[in-house]
Amino acid sequence: MTTKLYDLDSYISEFDCKVLELYRSGEDLIVVTDRTAFFPEGGGQSSDIGFLGKSFVYDVQIECEKILHKVENYEENVHNFTVGGQIHGKINMKKRFSDMQQHSGEHIFSGIVHSMFGYDNVGFHLGKELVTLDFNGKFTKDEMRKVESLVNKAIWDNLEIKTFYPSKEELETINYRSKKEINEALRLVEIPGVDVCACCAPHVKRTGEIGIVEVVNFEKFKGGTRIYILCGERALCDIRQKLDENKKIGNILSAKETETAEMVERLKENNNRLSYELSRAKLEALKLRAEKEPPSKRIIVFCDLTDGDSIREYANILSEKAQDFAAVFGGSESSYKYVLITKTSFDINSLCKKMNAELLGRGGGRNGIVQGSVCAGENEIRKFFDE
């Protein structure tokens, strides 16, 4: 059994320990010590990282009360350890403190949601980018905003966060949250007036150390709600980035930072109007272009059009002049998009399949319209239709 120093004090970042076991697992070296400050992966939270001596510990797991420190490359690192020898450990405190901010923030969030709505936290993941919380209930935007405000008020009240192992008698008198049945010694994390929850992870000592909690987004998920949050420094960095981007938009649009959304909405409306006018102008241009094509049994045209809508519209106009079909190929050199349209009973689908087979093409359609692309030049395509 490994003594869990992180359980005694979540701020211990360096420690000395005795090496109990060394063994190989694949390409990794596994180191078991008599005591450690490294928190192992568990409860939706990744493990600590850091160093044992000169060797980098990239992952930590717990098995049968033994904490396993994983070190990459067995051959290069095994000589840094001796069974029975002493080694100095040092965890990455920047990651640890960030994880504590996220996890403590999650407890406050889940506790307030539970007290306000009675919803249970049925899923938690502390990822590298975001913290996700899954609740078995739904929220409105206003409800989510209210929860966020109450969570931050609890943070600014700078409440003490207590961790303790209650006796069986004490446990019977405590109303606490837990996602699963726990048979071993139960560790509770209490934030007075906010939450009591079973948890094995390190936490900050006072809520004020969390700083701020930001609800990044929330969405429907498995009949409930998935919420994305950031706490502490992560929230600050996210807010800064969004403010910087909004400021850039404001500078580009010559708009106040509080008016960027309104200005973007205006630009969107103008863009939609201009797109409509451009589409009408393109259609008129295609009609003029089509007037130059004489009526024929089969009309085959090559042009520099590249967007599928224009090619299809051009083919549709020309099909009025074709007895069998009109074919428009848009592109250049050895790659063309195509649209073939018939207004008669001509079997255009069979023609399309044969063309695709001979000209390395792909595509198809129905109701007298086929479209796709071919990997062939103009001469090859014309030869196909001539034959």
Secondary structure, 3 states (H helix, E strand, C coil): CCEEHHHHCCCCCEEEEEEEEEEEECCEEEEEECEECCCCCECCECCCCEEECCEEEEEEEEECCEEEEEECCHHHHHHHCCCCCEEEEEECHHHHHHHHHHHHHHHHHHHHHHHHHCCCEEEEEECCCCEEEEECCCCCHHHHHHHHHHHHHHHHCCCECEEECCCHHHHCCCCCECCCCCCCCCCEEEECCCEEEECCCCCCCEHHHHCCEEEEEEEEECCEEEEEEEEHHHHHHHHHHHHHHHHHHHHHHCCCHHHHHHHHHHHHHHHHHHHHHHHHHHHHHHHHHHHCCCCEEEEEEEECCCCHHHHHHHHHHHHCCEEEEEEEEEEECCEEEEEEECCCCCCHHHHHHHHHHHCCCEEEEECCEEEEEECCCHHHHHHHHHC
